[in-house]
Amino acid sequence: MSDMTSSIASEWTKLWSVRSTWWCLVGAVFLVAFYAVPAGFDAAQPNPDLSYAQQLLHVEDVVFTALQFSQFALVALALLTVTSEYASGSIRTTLQCDPRRGRVLVAKLVVVEVVALVGGALLAVLGAVLADLTAGEYGVFDAGEVAAAAGRVSVYLAVVVAFSIGLAVALRSTAGALVGAFLVLFLVPLVFMMSGVDLMVDMSFWLPGTAGTEYLGIGIATLFGLDDQLPYGEGGALVLFAAWAGVVLAAGYAAFRSRDA
């Protein structure tokens, strides 16, 4: 095997040999179910004030909303691939076996991206199925729409975990990186838009959390009626979101190269 292939194989083995990986995945499944099942049961309750068509639950919408919770389980998984090695000191062994830090970082990124892409699609389908089953006659399961939603979720999570790996390498702290991811991906855009201050609202449009949710079609800006002010569409949102991930990864790599293990 080539050196790159060997590095990826090593990281893949390490990923699945620790319990934290499995706990993160179980947590993601639980969080999807925790939202999808109540959403389905809620839709199944007849509302005399609404027509039948108005009560229908399109399950792909549930998938996107559930992702706002479950994504942080995948964020934690991505962070731990890096920060757990710093916490245990095993990063020294990793770098002794493969001193090329760029290759180590790429190998870690590749294995987590595979989990994000495959896991994202499976989580999306799971959420859609659970919502459809619990919604009963009010559930609308369109295979094409669910497949499209699964694809978007996979792409979104692929960018999120790349962003998270960059944070983890830069900060080396699980708690610090997790808080940072939560702030940037969710809380800060929300607070900026809630502020009502024009400058802060305009700044919020360019944050990764805003761009990511806009790509999914459940934009934070929509909650505040600001979606018509966004300077980009869904395609531009993905480019901006990916650019943020690229910048954070580059910053993480620079810190990784310049500091001792």
C-alpha positions in Angstrom: 0.0 0.0 0.0 1.1 3.6 -0.6 1.9 5.8 2.4 -1.4 7.7 2.0 -3.4 4.5 1.9 -1.6 3.2 5.0 -2.3 6.4 6.9 -6.0 6.2 5.9 -6.2 2.6 6.9 -4.6 3.4 10.3 -7.0 6.2 11.0 -9.9 4.0 9.9 -8.9 1.4 12.4 -8.4 3.9 15.2 -11.8 5.5 14.5 -13.7 2.2 15.0 -11.6 0.9 17.8 -12.8 3.5 20.4 -16.2 3.6 22.1 -16.7 7.3 21.6 -17.3 6.7 17.8 -20.1 4.4 18.6 -21.6 6.6 21.2 -21.6 9.6 18.9 -23.4 7.6 16.2 -25.9 6.2 18.7 -26.4 9.8 19.9 -27.1 11.0 16.3 -29.7 8.3 15.8 -31.3 9.1 19.1 -31.5 12.8 18.3 -33.0 12.2 14.9 -35.6 9.9 16.4 -36.2 12.3 19.3 -37.4 14.9 16.8 -38.9 12.8 14.0 -41.2 10.6 16.2 -42.9 13.5 18.1 -43.2 15.4 14.8 -45.0 12.5 13.2 -47.3 11.9 16.1 -48.1 15.7 16.2 -49.0 15.6 12.5 -51.2 12.6 13.1 -53.5 14.5 15.4 -56.5 15.8 13.3 -57.0 19.6 13.5 -60.5 20.8 12.6 -59.2 24.2 11.8 -57.0 22.9 8.9 -57.9 21.1 5.7 -56.5 17.6 5.1 -53.9 19.0 2.7 -52.7 21.5 5.2 -52.2 18.8 7.8 -50.0 16.7 5.6 -46.4 16.2 6.8 -43.8 16.1 4.1 -41.2 13.9 5.9 -38.2 15.4 4.1 -38.9 18.6 6.0 -38.6 16.7 9.3 -35.2 15.4 8.1 -33.7 18.9 7.8 -35.0 20.2 11.1 -33.9 17.1 13.0 -30.4 17.7 11.5 -30.1 20.9 13.5 -29.9 18.7 16.6 -28.2 15.6 15.4 -25.4 17.3 13.6 -23.6 18.0 16.8 -23.2 14.3 17.5 -21.2 14.1 14.2 -19.3 17.3 15.1 -18.3 15.6 18.4 -17.2 12.5 16.5 -15.0 14.6 14.1 -13.5 16.6 17.0 -12.6 13.5 19.0 -10.6 12.0 16.1 -8.1 14.7 16.8 -8.6 16.0 20.4 -8.7 12.5 22.0 -5.2 11.9 20.7 -3.9 15.1 22.3 -5.7 14.3 25.5 -4.1 10.8 25.7 -0.8 11.8 24.3 -1.1 9.2 21.5 -0.7 12.0 18.9 3.1 11.6 19.5 2.9 8.0 18.5 0.8 8.9 15.4 3.4 11.5 14.3 6.3 9.1 15.0 4.7 6.5 12.7 3.9 9.2 10.1 5.8 12.4 10.6 4.2 14.1 7.6 1.5 16.1 9.3 -0.3 17.1 6.2 -0.8 13.4 5.4 -2.0 12.7 8.9 -4.6 15.5 8.7 -5.8 14.4 5.3 -6.2 10.8 6.5 -8.2 11.8 9.5 -10.4 14.0 7.3 -11.0 11.3 4.7 -12.2 8.7 7.3 -14.5 11.2 9.0 -15.9 12.4 5.6 -16.8 8.8 4.7 -18.7 8.5 8.0 -20.4 11.9 7.4 -21.5 11.1 3.8 -22.8 7.6 4.5 -24.1 8.3 8.0 -25.8 11.5 6.9 -27.8 9.7 4.2 -28.8 6.9 6.6 -29.8 9.4 9.3 -31.9 11.3 6.8 -33.7 8.1 5.6 -34.2 7.0 9.2 -35.8 10.4 10.2 -38.1 10.3 7.1 -39.2 6.7 7.8 -39.9 7.4 11.5 -41.8 10.5 10.7 -43.9 8.8 8.1 -44.7 5.8 10.3 -45.8 7.9 13.2 -47.8 10.4 11.0 -50.0 7.7 9.7 -52.3 8.8 6.9 -51.0 12.4 7.2 -47.4 11.4 6.3 -46.2 12.1 2.8 -43.2 9.9 1.8 -41.9 10.8 -1.7 -38.9 8.6 -2.4 -37.4 11.1 -4.8 -37.7 14.0 -2.3 -36.3 11.9 0.5 -33.4 10.8 -1.6 -32.7 14.5 -2.5 -32.9 15.4 1.1 -30.5 12.6 2.0 -28.0 13.9 -0.5 -28.2 17.4 0.9 -27.8 16.2 4.4 -24.7 14.2 3.4 -23.1 17.2 1.7 -24.0 19.5 4.6 -22.5 17.1 7.1 -19.4 16.6 5.0 -18.7 20.3 5.2 -19.6 20.4 8.9 -17.1 17.7 9.8 -14.4 19.4 7.7 -15.0 22.6 9.6 -14.9 20.6 12.9 -11.6 18.9 12.1 -10.1 22.3 11.4 -11.3 23.6 14.7 -10.1 20.6 16.6 -6.6 20.8 15.1 -6.4 24.5 15.9 -7.8 24.4 19.4 -6.8 20.8 20.5 -9.6 20.9 23.1 -12.8 18.9 22.7 -14.8 21.3 24.9 -13.4 24.4 23.3 -13.9 23.2 19.8 -17.4 21.9 20.5 -18.4 25.2 22.0 -16.8 27.0 19.1 -18.7 24.9 16.6 -22.0 25.4 18.4 -21.5 29.2 18.5 -20.5 29.6 14.9 -22.9 27.1 13.4 -26.0 28.0 15.4 -26.0 30.5 18.2 -24.1 33.5 16.8 -26.1 33.8 13.6 -29.3 33.5 15.6 -28.3 36.2 18.1 -27.1 38.5 15.3 -30.4 38.3 13.5 -32.4 38.7 16.7 -30.5 41.8 17.5 -32.3 43.9 14.9 -29.1 45.9 14.4 -28.5 46.4 10.7 -24.8 45.8 10.8 -25.1 42.6 12.9 -27.9 41.3 10.7 -25.8 41.9 7.6 -22.8 40.2 9.2 -25.0 37.2 10.1 -25.6 36.6 6.4 -22.0 35.7 5.9 -21.6 33.3 8.8 -21.2 29.6 8.2 -24.3 28.7 10.2 -26.5 31.0 8.0 -25.0 29.7 4.8 -25.3 26.0 5.8 -29.0 26.3 6.8 -29.7 28.3 3.6 -28.2 25.5 1.6 -30.6 23.0 3.3 -33.6 25.2 2.6 -34.4 25.8 6.2 -32.4 29.1 6.6 -32.1 30.9 9.9 -32.9 34.0 7.9 -36.3 32.6 7.0 -37.3 32.4 10.6 -36.9 36.2 10.8 -38.3 37.0 7.4 -34.9 38.0 6.1 -34.4 35.4 3.4 -35.2 38.0 0.7 -32.2 40.0 1.9 -29.7 37.3 1.5 -27.1 38.1 -1.2 -26.9 34.5 -2.4 -29.1 31.6 -3.3 -28.7 27.9 -2.3 -25.7 27.3 -4.6 -23.9 30.4 -3.3 -24.7 29.3 0.2 -22.9 26.0 -0.3 -19.9 27.7 -1.8 -19.7 30.1 1.2 -20.2 27.3 3.7 -17.5 25.2 2.0 -15.2 28.3 1.9 -15.5 28.7 5.6 -14.6 25.1 6.2 -11.6 25.5 3.9 -10.3 28.5 5.8 -10.7 26.8 9.2 -9.0 23.7 7.9 -6.1 25.8 6.5 -5.8 27.6 9.8 -5.8 24.3 11.7 -3.2 22.8 9.4 -1.0 25.9 9.9 -1.3 25.5 13.7 -0.6 21.7 13.4 2.6 22.3 11.5 3.9 25.1 13.7 3.3 23.6 17.1 4.8 20.6 19.0 2.6 17.6 19.5 
